[in-house]
Amino acid sequence: MNQEKALVVFSGGQDSTTCLLWAKKEFKEVETVTFNYGQRHVAELDCAKEIAGDLKVHHHVLDMSLLNQLAPSALTRNDEAITHEEGELPSTFVPGRNLLFLSFAGVLAKQIGAKHIITGVCETDFSGYPDCRDIFVKSLNVSLNLSMDEQFVIHTPLMWINKAQTWEMADRLGSLKYIRENTLTCYNGVIGDGCGDCPACELRQKGLNEYLQSKKGGDE
């Protein structure tokens, strides 16, 4: 198992792209894995492929279409509305998604000899998704190691920071403009600043505004 090799769970969105850039600074060799689970917009797959090409990292795409059959949600069904009622999980929650993604990433990591697995999950701005919590990631890390008798380390660089701080990280990595213009976070499939109306775009733009305002204040 290569101590200097990492695998990034990669969607082509703001968070996973920031994590990819972070990984390229931290590790000698980096590869990415994207999952095709019948997500609402195929543009996500194209975006991930293009960014991986831009950043010159080997890119894997794994078929996870069974997830679409087992766990329909607003992220996998165009006829389901994107909603988030107080006290309930958002309609965009896909049950088991991160459990399966990180498990299959672990299997792939073993095959390519990567010890480190990076994911962009975050407990600060996580929309109530239970599989973005730190306790889940730590638990799965133990399970992966026991299941394959390996010593994988799952890294979550964004776990305790908010969207404004994620933009700050991107800026420190010299890639704020690139991430703003080339990543896909929007639930409606619009690259860059997105549609501006969906919850993902609102969270992303709110964080960007906060960071740019704080940066402007610091420059004065």
C-alpha positions in Angstrom: 0.0 0.0 0.0 1.5 3.3 -1.2 1.8 5.9 1.6 2.0 8.6 -1.0 -1.0 7.7 -3.2 -4.5 9.0 -2.7 -7.9 8.4 -4.3 -10.4 11.2 -4.3 -14.2 10.5 -4.4 -15.0 13.1 -7.1 -18.2 14.5 -8.5 -16.9 17.6 -10.3 -18.6 19.9 -7.7 -17.1 22.7 -5.6 -16.3 20.5 -2.6 -14.8 17.5 -4.3 -12.7 19.7 -6.6 -11.4 21.7 -3.6 -10.5 18.3 -2.1 -8.8 17.2 -5.3 -6.6 20.3 -5.3 -5.9 19.8 -1.6 -4.9 16.2 -2.3 -2.6 17.2 -5.1 -0.7 19.4 -2.6 -0.6 16.7 0.1 0.2 13.5 -1.9 2.7 12.5 -4.5 0.2 10.6 -6.7 -3.6 11.2 -6.9 -6.4 9.5 -8.8 -10.1 10.2 -8.8 -13.3 8.1 -8.9 -16.7 9.2 -10.0 -19.9 7.1 -9.6 -22.6 6.9 -12.3 -25.7 6.3 -10.2 -28.2 7.7 -12.6 -27.9 11.1 -11.1 -30.3 13.8 -12.3 -27.8 15.4 -14.7 -25.3 13.5 -16.8 -23.4 16.8 -17.0 -22.0 15.9 -13.6 -20.1 13.0 -15.2 -18.9 15.1 -18.0 -17.8 17.9 -15.7 -15.8 15.5 -13.5 -14.1 14.0 -16.5 -13.1 17.4 -17.8 -11.7 18.7 -14.5 -9.8 15.5 -14.0 -8.3 16.0 -17.4 -7.5 19.6 -16.7 -5.7 18.7 -13.5 -4.0 15.7 -15.1 -5.2 13.0 -12.8 -6.2 9.4 -13.7 -10.0 9.3 -13.6 -12.1 6.2 -12.9 -15.9 6.0 -13.5 -17.8 3.2 -11.7 -21.3 2.0 -12.5 -23.6 2.4 -9.5 -26.9 2.3 -11.3 -28.3 -0.1 -8.8 -28.4 2.8 -6.3 -30.9 4.5 -8.5 -33.2 1.5 -8.4 -32.9 1.0 -4.7 -33.0 4.6 -3.4 -34.9 7.0 -5.7 -34.7 10.7 -4.7 -34.8 14.1 -6.2 -31.2 13.7 -7.2 -32.1 10.6 -9.4 -35.6 11.4 -10.5 -36.5 14.4 -12.6 -40.2 14.0 -11.6 -39.4 14.5 -7.9 -39.4 18.0 -6.5 -36.3 19.4 -4.6 -37.7 20.1 -1.2 -36.5 20.4 2.4 -39.2 20.5 5.1 -38.1 21.4 8.6 -37.4 18.3 10.7 -37.2 16.0 7.7 -34.4 14.8 5.4 -34.1 16.8 2.1 -35.7 15.1 -0.9 -32.2 15.1 -2.4 -30.9 12.6 0.2 -30.0 9.3 -1.5 -30.0 6.6 1.2 -26.8 4.7 1.4 -25.0 6.8 -1.2 -21.9 7.7 0.8 -21.8 4.3 2.4 -21.6 2.7 -1.0 -19.4 5.3 -2.6 -16.7 5.1 0.2 -17.0 1.3 0.3 -16.4 0.9 -3.4 -13.7 3.6 -3.2 -12.0 1.4 -0.7 -12.1 -1.6 -3.0 -10.7 0.5 -5.8 -8.0 2.0 -3.5 -6.9 -1.5 -2.7 -6.6 -2.4 -6.4 -4.6 0.7 -7.3 -2.5 0.6 -4.1 -3.7 3.8 -2.6 -3.7 4.1 1.2 -5.5 7.5 1.4 -9.2 8.1 0.4 -10.5 11.7 0.3 -14.1 12.8 0.4 -15.7 16.2 0.5 -18.4 15.5 3.1 -19.0 18.2 5.6 -20.9 18.3 8.9 -21.1 22.1 9.0 -23.1 22.7 5.8 -24.3 19.2 5.2 -28.1 19.8 4.7 -29.0 17.2 7.3 -27.5 14.2 5.4 -26.6 11.6 8.1 -23.9 10.0 5.9 -22.0 13.3 5.9 -21.3 13.2 9.6 -17.8 12.7 11.1 -19.0 9.8 13.2 -20.2 7.9 10.1 -16.9 8.4 8.2 -14.9 7.3 11.2 -17.1 4.2 11.7 -16.8 3.3 8.0 -13.0 3.8 8.0 -12.8 1.2 10.8 -15.1 -1.2 8.9 -13.1 -0.9 5.6 -9.9 -1.6 7.4 -11.3 -4.7 9.1 -13.0 -5.9 5.9 -9.8 -5.9 3.8 -7.2 -6.1 6.5 -5.7 -2.8 5.3 -4.9 0.6 6.9 -6.8 3.0 4.8 -7.1 6.6 6.0 -10.2 8.5 5.0 -9.6 12.2 4.9 -12.3 14.8 5.2 -10.6 18.2 4.6 -14.0 20.1 4.7 -15.6 18.3 7.6 -15.5 21.2 10.1 -15.6 24.3 7.8 -18.5 26.2 6.2 -18.9 27.2 2.6 -17.2 30.5 3.1 -14.2 28.7 4.5 -14.3 26.2 1.6 -14.0 29.2 -0.8 -11.1 30.5 1.3 -9.4 27.1 1.0 -9.8 27.2 -2.8 -8.3 30.7 -2.8 -5.3 29.6 -0.8 -4.9 26.8 -3.3 -4.8 29.4 -6.0 -7.9 28.0 -7.7 -10.9 30.1 -6.6 -11.6 31.4 -10.1 -11.2 27.9 -11.6 -13.6 26.3 -9.1 -16.1 29.1 -9.5 -16.2 28.8 -13.3 -15.8 25.1 -13.9 -17.4 23.1 -11.1 -21.0 21.8 -11.0 -22.9 22.1 -7.7 -26.3 23.1 -9.1 -29.2 20.7 -8.7 -30.5 21.9 -12.0 -27.2 21.0 -13.8 -25.9 24.5 -14.5 -22.1 24.7 -14.4 -20.4 27.6 -12.6 -22.5 29.9 -10.5 -25.5 27.7 -11.3 -29.2 28.5 -11.6 -29.1 30.6 -8.4 -32.4 29.2 -7.1 -31.9 25.7 -5.9 -30.7 25.0 -2.3 -27.2 24.0 -3.5 -26.7 27.2 -5.5 -28.0 29.3 -2.6 -25.6 27.7 -0.1 -22.7 28.0 -2.6 -23.4 31.7 -3.4 -24.0 32.6 0.2 -20.6 31.2 1.1 -18.9 32.9 -1.8 -20.5 36.3 -0.8 -19.4 35.9 2.8 -15.8 35.0 1.8 -15.5 37.8 -0.7 -16.9 40.3 1.8 -14.5 39.1 4.5 -11.6 39.2 2.1 -12.5 42.8 1.0 -12.7 43.8 4.7 -9.3 42.3 5.4 -7.8 44.2 2.4 -9.1 47.6 3.7 
